[in-house]
Structures are given as structure tokens and as C-alpha cells.
Amino acid sequence: MQQFLKDYGELISVTLIPIFIWVLGVQFQIRYSKRKEKVDLFLRLMADRKKYPPSVEMADALNQIDVVFQDDNKVRTAWRALFDALHPHSQHQATANTFLLDLLSEIAISLGYKNLKQTEIDRFYQPVFFENQIVNQNVISQELLRVLQHSKSNAEGFSKKEYKKRMKKKQLKA
């Protein structure tokens, strides 16, 4: 009987241990990928937290919060508060940055960055060169738009007065 248990015990262990290890490996991979998604999203939000206007990446990251942090109600509650504050008619729109700091703080706590304070999250470095570049791009865009709006259309060959009349007609139709 003892030999029987030994033989079948070895057979069971040889077949079950690899399956058990495989299941553990799959579970580890799932947890690792979920954690990586959360950290990547947090880093994206941190990188763009003070950019104005907000980048497309920032908007994309905010729109992913409900999926990536589906298991964290505190993070999702902070995201809903920020979402409401970002609404154009919100009474909190002027203080939306405070709600963003609350959201980033909740995400930091969720990820285990317990010593990362809101004052540290609010700190942001942007070289003057970048600010000057943004101002220059805005000036160039506005000037280009001004020139294009006041130039004669070579394709249709009509005067400025005719152009203004056509624009007024288009505005009236809309």
C-alpha cells in the first residue's frame, strides 16, 4: 500500500506541480500588466499635469481612468470630481487644478507612493524656452490666420468686398 501511495503520489505531483506553477505564472503576469498600466497612466498624467492647453495624451489618459482603475473607488471618485470641475459651466472650473491634484494624489496612494505629497505633485518644471516657443507658435498662428482671412482668393478671383458678402451669407445660412 505504501508503494502504491508513493507511485501515485509521484505521478500526481509530476502532473499537478507544472499546472500549479503555470497558473501562478499567469496570475503574476496579469497582476504585473495591470500594475504597469496603472503606473504608465499615472506617469502620463504627471508629465502633462501643468500643460496648457492640455495635450491629447492627457485627455486620453484621463479617459482611461475608469477602465484602468476600475477596482479603485477612491480614484474613480476623484476622477468624477475632476470631470465635473472641467465642465465649461461648472462652478469649480477655476479651481479644476485642485481636483487634478486630488486625483493624482489618490492614484499615488493607490500605487503605493505613500510619501508623495500634493505639494510635490504640484511642483512642475518647464523651461522658459518651452513657454517662449508656445507664445511664438500662437503669434505665428494668429498672424497666418489674419493674413489668410484678408487675402484675395486666387482660385475664385473675387474682391475683398465680395469675399465679405459671401462670408456674411454663409454665416446667415448657418
C-alpha positions as CSV (number, residue, x, y, z in Angstrom):
1,M,0.0,0.0,0.0
2,Q,2.8,2.3,0.8
3,Q,4.5,1.7,-2.5
4,F,1.1,2.3,-4.2
5,L,0.8,5.8,-2.5
6,K,4.4,6.6,-3.3
7,D,4.0,5.8,-7.0
8,Y,0.7,7.6,-7.4
9,G,1.9,10.5,-5.2
10,E,4.8,11.0,-7.6
11,L,2.5,10.8,-10.6
12,I,0.2,13.3,-9.2
13,S,3.0,15.7,-8.1
14,V,4.7,15.4,-11.6
15,T,1.4,16.4,-13.3
16,L,0.0,18.9,-10.9
17,I,3.0,20.9,-9.9
18,P,3.7,22.2,-13.5
19,I,0.0,23.1,-13.8
20,F,0.1,24.9,-10.5
21,I,3.3,26.8,-11.5
22,W,1.7,27.7,-14.8
23,V,-1.4,29.1,-13.1
24,L,0.7,31.1,-10.7
25,G,2.8,32.5,-13.6
26,V,-0.4,33.5,-15.5
27,Q,-1.7,35.2,-12.4
28,F,1.6,37.0,-11.9
29,Q,1.6,38.2,-15.5
30,I,-2.0,39.6,-15.2
31,R,-1.1,41.4,-12.0
32,Y,2.1,42.8,-13.4
33,S,0.4,44.1,-16.6
34,K,-2.4,45.7,-14.6
35,R,0.1,47.4,-12.3
36,K,2.2,48.5,-15.3
37,E,-0.9,50.1,-17.0
38,K,-1.7,52.0,-13.8
39,V,1.9,53.3,-13.4
40,D,2.1,54.2,-17.1
41,L,-1.2,56.1,-16.8
42,F,0.0,57.9,-13.7
43,L,3.3,58.9,-15.3
44,R,1.4,60.2,-18.3
45,L,-0.8,62.3,-16.1
46,M,2.1,63.6,-14.1
47,A,4.1,64.6,-17.2
48,D,1.2,66.7,-18.6
49,R,-0.3,68.0,-15.4
50,K,0.5,71.7,-15.9
51,K,0.4,71.9,-19.7
52,Y,-1.9,74.4,-21.2
53,P,-3.7,73.7,-23.3
54,P,-3.9,70.1,-22.2
55,S,-2.3,67.6,-24.5
56,V,-4.1,64.9,-26.4
57,E,-2.2,62.4,-24.3
58,M,-3.5,64.0,-21.1
59,A,-7.1,63.7,-22.3
60,D,-6.6,60.1,-23.5
61,A,-5.1,59.2,-20.1
62,L,-8.0,60.8,-18.2
63,N,-10.5,58.9,-20.4
64,Q,-8.8,55.6,-19.5
65,I,-9.1,56.0,-15.7
66,D,-12.4,54.3,-15.3
67,V,-11.1,51.2,-17.1
68,V,-7.6,51.0,-15.6
69,F,-8.7,51.9,-12.1
70,Q,-12.0,50.0,-12.2
71,D,-11.2,48.3,-8.9
72,D,-10.4,51.5,-7.0
73,N,-13.4,53.6,-6.0
74,K,-11.4,56.4,-4.4
75,V,-9.5,57.1,-7.7
76,R,-12.7,56.9,-9.7
77,T,-14.5,59.3,-7.3
78,A,-11.6,61.8,-7.6
79,W,-11.8,61.4,-11.4
80,R,-15.5,62.2,-11.4
81,A,-14.9,65.3,-9.2
82,L,-12.3,66.5,-11.7
83,F,-14.5,65.6,-14.6
84,D,-17.3,67.7,-13.2
85,A,-14.9,70.6,-12.4
86,L,-13.7,70.6,-16.1
87,H,-17.2,71.1,-17.4
88,P,-17.4,74.6,-19.0
89,H,-20.4,75.6,-16.8
90,S,-19.0,74.2,-13.6
91,Q,-18.8,76.5,-10.6
92,H,-15.5,74.7,-9.8
93,Q,-13.9,75.3,-13.2
94,A,-11.5,77.9,-11.9
95,T,-10.2,75.5,-9.3
96,A,-10.0,72.4,-11.5
97,N,-6.3,72.1,-10.8
98,T,-7.1,71.4,-7.2
99,F,-9.3,68.5,-8.3
100,L,-6.4,67.3,-10.6
101,L,-4.0,67.3,-7.6
102,D,-6.6,65.3,-5.6
103,L,-6.8,62.7,-8.4
104,L,-3.1,62.4,-8.8
105,S,-2.7,62.1,-5.0
106,E,-5.3,59.3,-4.9
107,I,-3.6,57.5,-7.7
108,A,-0.2,57.9,-6.0
109,I,-1.6,56.4,-2.8
110,S,-3.3,53.5,-4.8
111,L,0.1,52.7,-6.4
112,G,1.9,52.7,-3.1
113,Y,3.6,56.1,-3.3
114,K,2.5,57.0,0.2
115,N,5.2,59.7,0.8
116,L,4.4,61.7,-2.4
117,K,2.6,64.8,-1.1
118,Q,0.3,67.1,-3.0
119,T,2.9,69.9,-2.8
120,E,5.4,67.6,-4.5
121,I,2.8,66.6,-7.1
122,D,2.1,70.3,-7.8
123,R,5.7,71.1,-8.4
124,F,6.4,71.3,-12.1
125,Y,9.5,72.3,-14.1
126,Q,9.0,73.9,-17.5
127,P,12.0,75.8,-19.1
128,V,11.4,79.3,-20.3
129,F,12.3,78.2,-23.7
130,F,9.2,76.0,-23.9
131,E,7.0,78.8,-22.8
132,N,8.6,81.2,-25.4
133,Q,8.1,78.5,-28.1
134,I,4.4,78.2,-27.3
135,V,3.9,82.0,-27.3
136,N,5.7,82.2,-30.7
137,Q,3.6,79.5,-32.2
138,N,0.4,81.3,-31.1
139,V,1.6,84.6,-32.6
140,I,2.5,82.9,-35.9
141,S,-0.8,81.0,-36.0
142,Q,-2.8,84.2,-35.3
143,E,-0.8,86.2,-37.9
144,L,-1.2,83.5,-40.5
145,L,-5.0,83.4,-39.9
146,R,-5.2,87.2,-40.1
147,V,-3.3,87.1,-43.5
148,L,-5.4,84.3,-44.9
149,Q,-8.7,86.0,-43.9
150,H,-7.7,89.2,-45.5
151,S,-6.1,87.9,-48.7
152,K,-7.8,87.7,-52.1
153,S,-8.7,84.2,-53.1
154,N,-6.8,83.4,-56.3
155,A,-8.9,80.4,-57.0
156,E,-12.2,82.2,-57.2
157,G,-10.9,85.7,-58.1
158,F,-13.3,87.9,-56.2
159,S,-12.6,91.1,-54.3
160,K,-12.4,91.7,-50.5
161,K,-15.9,93.2,-50.5
162,E,-17.3,90.2,-52.4
163,Y,-15.5,87.9,-50.0
164,K,-17.1,89.6,-47.0
165,K,-20.5,89.4,-48.6
166,R,-20.1,85.7,-49.2
167,M,-18.9,85.1,-45.6
168,K,-21.9,87.0,-44.3
169,K,-24.3,84.9,-46.4
170,K,-22.6,81.7,-45.1
171,Q,-23.0,83.0,-41.5
172,L,-26.7,83.8,-42.1
173,K,-27.3,80.3,-43.6
174,A,-25.7,78.6,-40.6
